Amino acid sequence: MLKHELRKKYKNLRAEITNSKISDYSIILANHVLQIPIWDFFCFHIFLSIEENKEIDTLPIITLLQGKDKNVVVPKVNGENSMENYLLTDNTVFKKNKWHIPEPVEGIKIPENQIDVVFLPLLAFDEKGNRVGYGKGYYDTFLNKCKTGTIKIGLSLFEAENSISDIHENDVGLDYCVTPKKVYKF
């Protein structure tokens, strides 16, 4: 399927999921993350959920990472079609941006080359590790600035599609994708 078709399909599927089910799935995904061999790494980037879009709640994963004494970094969109990364601390204050994404107001910036693992939001993915997001390109731009070897983990409420037919050369694929049913490795 084409990306725009997948976006429409998965936005509609998400709209049908109850908040209670998203909460249950979010805890299951956090438990599945424990199966991925990432625990020797130190710096983890994770997105903050857009509740209005019925995204996976990343708080259980954040709690897991903090419990294992990992540095947790969260994104903030800047006006240049890119993101900045801020260390999540007890003092971090959040404000929702125009897309309803909670973002840190200020804090300690962390450069992309210090990030070891990235948890990615997505709408859909395929069996080859290609992903479909909201189409703005923020994560592709960000991932292309990360160091070689940064592990990319998608978080999905749904299982893999067979194929995404309109992948571009600048699209960055996944190393893993975690769903309520399983962990995919690419």
Legacy VTK file of the C-alpha trace (Angstrom):
# vtk DataFile Version 3.0
C-alpha trace
ASCII
DATASET POLYDATA
POINTS 186 float
0.000 0.000 0.000
0.990 3.623 -0.411
1.878 5.750 2.622
-1.133 8.046 2.300
-3.451 5.006 2.169
-1.794 3.515 5.252
-2.053 6.814 7.144
-5.795 6.932 6.503
-6.304 3.250 7.356
-4.404 3.370 10.645
-5.818 6.692 11.803
-9.277 5.130 11.369
-8.244 1.945 13.210
-6.795 3.996 16.073
-10.007 5.999 16.358
-11.838 2.752 17.168
-9.559 1.759 20.067
-10.679 2.610 23.590
-8.402 4.502 25.962
-8.537 1.504 28.302
-7.224 -0.779 25.532
-4.429 1.684 24.707
-3.437 1.674 28.372
-3.369 -2.145 28.417
-1.371 -2.312 25.177
1.100 0.286 26.452
1.961 -1.876 29.461
2.300 -4.954 27.242
4.664 -3.051 24.914
6.798 -1.939 27.867
7.125 -5.580 28.937
8.057 -6.603 25.367
10.791 -3.926 25.305
12.558 -5.958 28.010
13.214 -8.678 25.363
15.294 -6.371 23.137
19.079 -6.391 23.754
19.438 -2.666 24.505
20.173 -2.681 28.212
23.929 -2.076 27.925
23.214 1.309 26.333
22.914 4.534 28.271
21.032 7.262 26.370
17.464 6.617 25.159
15.301 8.987 23.088
11.558 8.463 23.417
8.612 10.411 22.082
5.868 11.732 24.324
2.416 10.533 23.342
-0.255 12.605 21.656
-3.339 11.499 23.585
-5.662 13.121 21.052
-4.200 10.833 18.338
-4.639 7.733 20.497
-0.912 6.995 20.452
0.716 4.409 22.660
1.323 5.790 26.142
5.109 5.882 26.477
5.060 6.515 30.244
5.421 2.781 31.125
8.560 2.592 28.940
9.919 5.834 30.407
9.350 4.443 33.907
11.144 1.236 32.906
14.126 3.171 31.515
14.369 5.390 34.576
14.160 2.326 36.820
17.209 0.947 35.026
19.098 4.259 35.537
19.118 5.187 31.844
19.286 8.738 30.544
15.930 9.501 28.949
15.819 12.164 26.249
12.604 13.685 24.879
12.083 15.706 21.673
11.047 19.278 21.066
10.145 20.389 17.551
11.917 23.555 16.456
10.870 25.835 13.615
13.391 24.407 11.171
11.586 21.126 10.411
13.806 19.355 12.920
13.893 18.412 16.583
16.037 19.190 19.583
16.552 16.659 22.354
16.291 17.399 26.061
17.282 15.301 29.048
14.203 14.308 31.044
14.665 15.257 34.702
12.432 15.576 37.760
12.278 19.324 37.053
11.266 19.106 33.380
8.205 21.240 32.655
6.062 20.377 29.623
3.819 22.411 27.344
1.801 21.035 24.411
2.738 22.377 20.982
0.335 23.090 18.085
0.108 19.343 17.306
-0.732 18.560 20.965
2.697 17.000 21.548
3.954 17.535 25.116
7.386 19.167 24.871
9.950 20.314 27.428
9.864 24.093 27.902
13.616 24.177 28.555
16.368 21.991 29.896
19.647 20.297 29.105
20.076 19.758 25.358
21.534 16.430 24.290
23.199 16.176 20.852
22.042 13.444 18.465
25.462 11.757 18.491
25.030 10.862 22.178
21.775 8.954 21.656
22.090 5.158 21.593
18.466 4.030 21.214
15.440 5.790 19.683
11.814 4.804 20.281
9.774 5.997 17.294
6.118 6.881 16.900
4.486 5.502 13.788
1.152 4.819 12.194
2.174 1.682 10.286
5.202 -0.432 9.384
5.960 -3.329 7.083
7.725 -6.689 7.324
10.987 -5.109 6.086
11.132 -2.479 8.841
9.897 0.447 6.768
7.636 2.809 8.672
4.932 5.367 8.056
4.606 8.360 10.358
2.533 11.492 10.042
4.463 12.596 6.953
6.327 15.670 8.214
9.787 14.041 8.084
10.911 15.120 11.562
12.091 11.673 12.602
13.856 10.921 9.308
15.764 14.214 9.627
16.579 13.456 13.271
17.654 9.850 12.612
19.964 10.907 9.795
21.831 13.068 12.355
22.229 10.214 14.849
25.425 8.199 14.992
25.835 5.020 12.982
24.567 2.106 15.008
21.824 3.967 16.841
19.086 1.388 17.446
15.678 2.363 16.085
12.607 0.818 17.730
9.085 1.477 16.481
6.087 1.238 18.797
2.865 0.112 17.146
-0.651 -0.789 18.225
-0.978 -2.954 15.102
0.937 -5.709 13.327
3.096 -5.327 10.196
1.771 -4.695 6.715
3.264 -6.851 3.949
4.872 -3.925 2.164
4.938 -0.145 1.921
5.273 0.575 -1.785
6.444 4.190 -1.861
9.590 4.191 0.290
12.020 7.047 -0.420
15.816 6.995 -0.196
15.772 9.362 2.824
13.349 7.158 4.788
15.086 5.552 7.749
13.989 2.020 8.594
13.584 0.292 11.932
15.792 -2.243 13.683
12.857 -3.464 15.797
9.150 -2.848 16.120
7.188 -3.690 19.257
3.484 -4.521 19.042
1.048 -5.971 21.579
1.564 -9.420 20.044
5.316 -9.579 19.367
8.682 -7.963 18.791
9.731 -7.756 15.140
13.453 -7.719 14.337
14.700 -6.395 10.980
LINES 1 187
186 0 1 2 3 4 5 6 7 8 9 10 11 12 13 14 15 16 17 18 19 20 21 22 23 24 25 26 27 28 29 30 31 32 33 34 35 36 37 38 39 40 41 42 43 44 45 46 47 48 49 50 51 52 53 54 55 56 57 58 59 60 61 62 63 64 65 66 67 68 69 70 71 72 73 74 75 76 77 78 79 80 81 82 83 84 85 86 87 88 89 90 91 92 93 94 95 96 97 98 99 100 101 102 103 104 105 106 107 108 109 110 111 112 113 114 115 116 117 118 119 120 121 122 123 124 125 126 127 128 129 130 131 132 133 134 135 136 137 138 139 140 141 142 143 144 145 146 147 148 149 150 151 152 153 154 155 156 157 158 159 160 161 162 163 164 165 166 167 168 169 170 171 172 173 174 175 176 177 178 179 180 181 182 183 184 185
